[in-house]
Amino acid sequence: MKTFLKIGDQVAHALETGGAIVALESTVIAHGLPRPRNLETALAMEAAVREEGATPATIGIVSSHIVVGLSPAEIELLANSEKVAKVSRRDFAPVLASGGLGATTVAGTLAVAAEAGIRVMATGGIGGVHREAERTFDISADISELARSPVAVVCSGAKAILDLARTLELLETAGVPVVGYRTSEFPAFYSRASGLVLEHRVDDPGAAARIMKTQRDLGFQQAVVFANPPPDAVAVDERELRGLVDEALQSAAASGISGKALTPYLLDRMVRTSNGRTLDTNIALLVENARVAARIALALRAA
């Protein structure tokens, strides 16, 4: 992969000097949020990382290169272009060979961050086990990538439309530690509560960094997931969230929506039925997770 990496100047300087770096995915820019809030959020996440004293490294594919540290112009290009491929591990070769634009998923960003030597990344929610996966076999590639990329991943749990209990079970099977950040419960993305109790918890960046250092000293290759609940002010009540998810699932079934079209349909439906509240929550938690990741990256540098 190193042959295809193009490291931005600020990221290269941070790597050379041992600075704190936070990798950021770009699928949220190209596919996850509506315009113009996608671009606004991407820049706000980078700003949050810088405010904490770390260097942001938004990752994407431009001109047959995997860019680690997209420029503002490149971020804007991904935010406003119509044809941007979603890039997980399986997609790198086809997208790079085509010369097209690519936005990295959580899995794609993890793979690149690990190769580039970046030890912390931030995202909204990881992928996981989809509902009715026993019938569809629909399980996110994020799980397998988390099992082989030694990176700290700050997220607000997994996307609420997934089977959260099975997602945690599969992460356990893969040997991926899931640690609550100032919580003892696995967040349900939009909600601070899921009813799923976590076995491990930390309450400050230093404790998170010590776990990462110990994981590395053990020689383990799995990522460590730090589950950070959405900010109180914008979090959706657990009962209300269940209602939003159930309504979206029923709407999708009635409309015959399935496969790759299902997730974007469900998320868009929830935005509309919540009068935009879930979108506001999504944006707020993205920025907050970037901020927390920066603090962990700084603590990890000092560990």
C-alpha positions as CSV (number, residue, x, y, z in Angstrom):
1,M,0.0,0.0,0.0
2,K,2.9,2.4,0.7
3,T,3.4,2.8,-3.0
4,F,0.0,4.5,-3.3
5,L,0.2,6.6,-0.2
6,K,0.4,10.4,-0.6
7,I,1.0,11.9,2.8
8,G,0.0,15.6,3.3
9,D,2.6,18.0,4.4
10,Q,1.2,18.6,7.9
11,V,0.7,14.9,8.5
12,A,4.2,14.0,7.2
13,H,5.7,16.6,9.6
14,A,3.7,15.1,12.5
15,L,4.8,11.6,11.6
16,E,8.4,12.7,11.5
17,T,8.3,14.6,14.7
18,G,6.2,12.1,16.7
19,G,3.2,14.4,16.8
20,A,-0.3,13.4,17.7
21,I,-2.4,12.5,14.6
22,V,-6.1,11.6,14.2
23,A,-7.2,9.7,11.1
24,L,-10.7,10.7,9.8
25,E,-12.8,8.8,7.3
26,S,-14.2,10.4,4.2
27,T,-17.3,8.3,3.5
28,V,-19.2,10.6,5.9
29,I,-18.3,13.5,3.6
30,A,-19.2,11.9,0.3
31,H,-22.1,9.6,1.4
32,G,-23.1,10.1,5.0
33,L,-24.4,13.7,5.2
34,P,-26.4,16.0,3.0
35,R,-24.8,19.0,1.3
36,P,-23.7,21.5,2.4
37,R,-23.5,20.1,5.9
38,N,-21.2,17.3,4.8
39,L,-18.4,19.8,4.0
40,E,-19.2,21.9,7.1
41,T,-18.9,18.9,9.3
42,A,-15.7,17.6,7.7
43,L,-14.0,20.9,8.3
44,A,-15.5,21.2,11.8
45,M,-14.0,17.8,12.7
46,E,-10.6,18.8,11.5
47,A,-10.9,22.1,13.4
48,A,-11.8,20.2,16.6
49,V,-8.7,18.0,16.2
50,R,-6.5,21.1,15.7
51,E,-8.0,22.9,18.7
52,E,-6.9,20.1,20.9
53,G,-3.3,20.3,19.6
54,A,-3.3,17.3,17.2
55,T,-3.1,17.0,13.4
56,P,-6.1,15.8,11.4
57,A,-5.5,13.3,8.6
58,T,-8.7,12.9,6.6
59,I,-8.2,10.0,4.2
60,G,-9.5,9.5,0.7
61,I,-8.6,8.6,-2.9
62,V,-7.7,11.3,-5.4
63,S,-5.9,10.9,-8.8
64,S,-4.9,7.3,-8.1
65,H,-3.4,8.1,-4.8
66,I,-4.5,7.3,-1.2
67,V,-4.2,10.7,0.3
68,V,-3.5,10.8,4.0
69,G,-4.3,14.3,5.0
70,L,-6.6,15.7,2.3
71,S,-6.3,19.4,1.5
72,P,-9.4,21.6,2.0
73,A,-9.8,21.7,-1.8
74,E,-9.7,17.9,-1.9
75,I,-12.2,17.6,0.9
76,E,-14.5,20.0,-1.0
77,L,-14.0,17.9,-4.1
78,L,-15.2,14.7,-2.3
79,A,-18.1,16.6,-0.7
80,N,-19.4,18.0,-4.0
81,S,-18.7,15.4,-6.6
82,E,-21.5,13.1,-7.8
83,K,-19.3,10.0,-8.5
84,V,-17.3,9.0,-5.4
85,A,-16.8,5.4,-4.7
86,K,-17.1,3.9,-1.2
87,V,-13.8,2.3,-0.4
88,S,-13.4,-0.6,1.9
89,R,-10.4,-3.0,1.8
90,R,-11.9,-4.9,-1.2
91,D,-12.3,-1.7,-3.2
92,F,-8.8,-0.1,-3.2
93,A,-7.4,-1.8,-6.2
94,P,-10.4,-1.2,-8.6
95,V,-10.8,2.4,-7.5
96,L,-7.1,3.2,-7.7
97,A,-6.8,1.5,-11.1
98,S,-9.8,3.5,-12.4
99,G,-8.4,6.9,-11.5
100,G,-11.7,7.8,-9.9
101,L,-12.5,9.5,-6.6
102,G,-12.9,7.4,-3.5
103,A,-14.1,8.0,0.1
104,T,-12.8,5.6,2.7
105,T,-15.2,3.7,5.0
106,V,-14.3,2.9,8.6
107,A,-12.6,-0.3,7.4
108,G,-10.8,1.5,4.6
109,T,-9.6,4.3,6.9
110,L,-8.4,1.7,9.5
111,A,-6.3,-0.1,6.9
112,V,-4.7,3.1,5.7
113,A,-4.1,4.5,9.2
114,A,-2.4,1.3,10.3
115,E,-0.2,1.3,7.2
116,A,0.7,4.9,7.6
117,G,1.6,4.6,11.3
118,I,-1.4,6.5,12.7
119,R,-2.6,5.1,15.9
120,V,-5.9,6.9,16.5
121,M,-9.0,7.5,14.4
122,A,-12.4,9.0,14.9
123,T,-15.7,8.3,13.3
124,G,-19.5,8.5,14.0
125,G,-20.4,4.8,14.4
126,I,-18.8,1.6,13.3
127,G,-20.5,-0.9,11.1
128,G,-21.5,-4.3,12.4
129,V,-24.0,-7.1,12.2
130,H,-27.2,-6.2,10.3
131,R,-30.6,-7.3,11.5
132,E,-31.5,-10.7,10.0
133,A,-27.9,-11.3,9.2
134,E,-28.6,-15.0,9.8
135,R,-30.5,-14.8,6.5
136,T,-28.7,-12.2,4.6
137,F,-25.1,-12.7,5.9
138,D,-24.8,-8.9,5.9
139,I,-22.0,-8.1,8.3
140,S,-19.8,-5.0,7.9
141,A,-16.2,-5.3,6.8
142,D,-15.5,-3.0,9.7
143,I,-15.5,-6.0,12.0
144,S,-12.8,-7.9,10.2
145,E,-10.7,-4.7,9.8
146,L,-11.0,-4.0,13.5
147,A,-9.6,-7.5,14.2
148,R,-6.3,-6.7,12.3
149,S,-5.6,-3.0,12.6
150,P,-4.0,-1.8,15.9
151,V,-5.6,1.6,16.0
152,A,-7.8,3.3,18.6
153,V,-11.2,4.0,17.2
154,V,-13.3,6.6,18.9
155,C,-17.0,6.2,17.9
156,S,-20.5,6.5,19.4
157,G,-21.0,2.7,19.3
158,A,-22.4,1.1,16.1
159,K,-25.1,2.5,13.9
160,A,-28.5,2.2,15.6
161,I,-30.1,0.4,12.7
162,L,-27.9,-2.6,13.3
163,D,-28.2,-5.5,15.7
164,L,-26.2,-4.1,18.5
165,A,-26.1,-7.1,20.7
166,R,-24.8,-9.4,17.9
167,T,-22.3,-6.7,16.9
168,L,-20.8,-6.8,20.4
169,E,-20.8,-10.6,20.3
170,L,-18.9,-10.6,17.0
171,L,-16.4,-8.0,18.2
172,E,-15.8,-10.2,21.3
173,T,-15.2,-13.2,19.0
174,A,-12.7,-11.2,17.0
175,G,-10.8,-10.2,20.1
176,V,-11.6,-6.5,19.8
177,P,-11.8,-4.7,23.1
178,V,-14.8,-2.4,23.4
179,V,-14.3,0.2,26.1
180,G,-16.8,2.7,27.3
181,Y,-15.5,6.3,27.4
182,R,-17.1,7.8,30.4
183,T,-19.9,5.3,30.1
184,S,-20.6,1.7,31.2
185,E,-23.1,1.1,28.5
186,F,-22.7,0.7,24.7
187,P,-24.1,3.8,23.0
188,A,-26.7,3.3,20.3
189,F,-25.2,6.0,18.1
190,Y,-28.0,8.6,18.4
191,S,-28.8,7.5,22.0
192,R,-26.6,7.3,25.0
193,A,-28.3,4.1,26.1
194,S,-28.8,0.7,24.5
195,G,-29.3,-1.6,27.5
196,L,-26.0,-3.3,26.7
197,V,-23.5,-3.2,29.5
198,L,-19.8,-3.0,28.8
199,E,-17.2,-4.8,30.8
200,H,-14.5,-2.1,30.5
201,R,-14.6,1.6,31.0
202,V,-12.2,4.6,31.1
203,D,-12.9,8.1,32.2
204,D,-10.0,10.1,30.8
205,P,-7.6,10.2,27.8
206,G,-4.7,9.0,29.9
207,A,-6.5,5.8,30.9
208,A,-7.4,5.2,27.2
209,A,-3.8,5.7,26.1
210,R,-2.6,3.2,28.7
211,I,-4.9,0.6,27.3
212,M,-3.6,1.3,23.8
213,K,0.0,1.1,25.0
214,T,-0.6,-2.2,26.8
215,Q,-2.4,-3.6,23.7
216,R,0.7,-2.8,21.6
217,D,3.1,-4.1,24.2
218,L,1.2,-7.4,24.2
219,G,1.7,-7.6,20.4
220,F,-2.0,-7.8,19.8
221,Q,-3.1,-6.6,16.3
222,Q,-6.7,-5.8,17.1
223,A,-8.0,-2.2,17.3
224,V,-9.5,-0.9,20.6
225,V,-12.9,0.6,20.3
226,F,-13.6,3.5,22.6
227,A,-17.4,4.0,22.7
228,N,-18.2,7.7,23.4
229,P,-21.9,8.5,23.9
230,P,-23.4,11.4,21.9
231,P,-23.4,14.8,23.8
232,D,-26.3,15.0,26.3
233,A,-27.8,18.1,24.7
234,V,-28.5,16.4,21.4
235,A,-28.9,12.7,22.4
236,V,-32.1,11.0,21.4
237,D,-34.1,9.2,24.1
238,E,-33.6,5.4,23.9
239,R,-37.4,4.7,23.7
240,E,-37.9,7.4,21.0
241,L,-35.0,6.0,19.0
242,R,-36.5,2.5,19.0
243,G,-39.6,4.0,17.6
244,L,-37.7,5.8,14.9
245,V,-35.8,2.7,13.9
246,D,-38.9,0.5,13.9
247,E,-40.8,3.0,11.7
248,A,-37.9,3.2,9.3
249,L,-37.7,-0.5,9.0
250,Q,-41.4,-0.9,8.4
251,S,-41.2,1.8,5.7
252,A,-38.3,0.1,4.0
253,A,-40.1,-3.2,4.0
254,A,-43.3,-1.7,2.5
255,S,-41.2,0.0,-0.2
256,G,-39.2,-3.1,-1.0
257,I,-35.9,-1.5,-0.1
258,S,-33.1,-4.0,0.6
259,G,-29.4,-4.6,0.1
260,K,-27.0,-1.7,-0.3
261,A,-29.9,0.7,-0.6
262,L,-31.2,-0.2,2.8
263,T,-28.8,1.7,5.2
264,P,-29.0,5.1,3.4
265,Y,-32.8,4.7,3.1
266,L,-33.2,4.0,6.8
267,L,-30.9,6.9,7.9
268,D,-32.6,9.3,5.6
269,R,-36.1,8.2,6.8
270,M,-35.1,8.7,10.4
271,V,-33.9,12.2,9.6
272,R,-37.2,13.1,8.0
273,T,-39.4,11.5,10.7
274,S,-37.4,13.1,13.5
275,N,-37.6,16.5,11.8
276,G,-33.8,16.6,11.4
277,R,-33.0,15.7,15.0
278,T,-31.0,12.6,14.1
279,L,-28.9,14.6,11.6
280,D,-28.1,17.2,14.3
281,T,-27.1,14.4,16.7
282,N,-25.0,12.7,14.0
283,I,-23.0,15.9,13.3
284,A,-22.6,16.8,17.0
285,L,-21.2,13.3,17.9
286,L,-18.8,13.3,14.9
287,V,-17.2,16.6,16.0
288,E,-17.1,15.4,19.7
289,N,-15.6,12.1,18.7
290,A,-12.9,13.9,16.7
291,R,-12.1,16.0,19.8
292,V,-11.9,13.0,22.1
293,A,-9.7,11.2,19.6
294,A,-7.3,14.1,19.6
295,R,-7.0,14.0,23.4
296,I,-6.3,10.3,23.3
297,A,-3.7,10.8,20.6
298,L,-2.0,13.4,22.7
299,A,-2.1,11.2,25.7
300,L,-0.8,8.2,23.7
301,R,2.2,10.3,22.5
302,A,3.1,11.0,26.1
303,A,2.5,7.4,27.4
